[in-house]
Amino acid sequence: MEGKRDYKRRGTLDFPVASYTMNRDGNYSHSPKWHPDVEIYLLYKGQGVIHLGSNDIPLQAGCIYFIHPNEVHSLHTTGPARSRTLVFSKDAIA
């Protein structure tokens, strides 16, 4: 799977962390992308599939997924879904 690089800056230079909340009533997906940041994805409600590299991993409510820096990933949820994502520079935890 190929993806586009996400150039979005996360947080500030002093605190390079971003938090995203998703609350959808219907299906949701985003196209394949990658970035040099670490991503932690927590699905509170719903189900679907997360595509990591060449792996398709079922999404289930209550699971946490770690996405490595520079790993191509995409997401597709079916039906109502609620999640939280933290994206941060790997340097922030070094």
Secondary structure, 3 states (H helix, E strand, C coil): CCCEECCCCCCCCCCCEEEEEEEECCCEEEEEEECCEEEEEEEEEEEEEEEECCEEEEEECCCEEEECCCCCEEEEEEEEEEEEEEEEEHHHHC
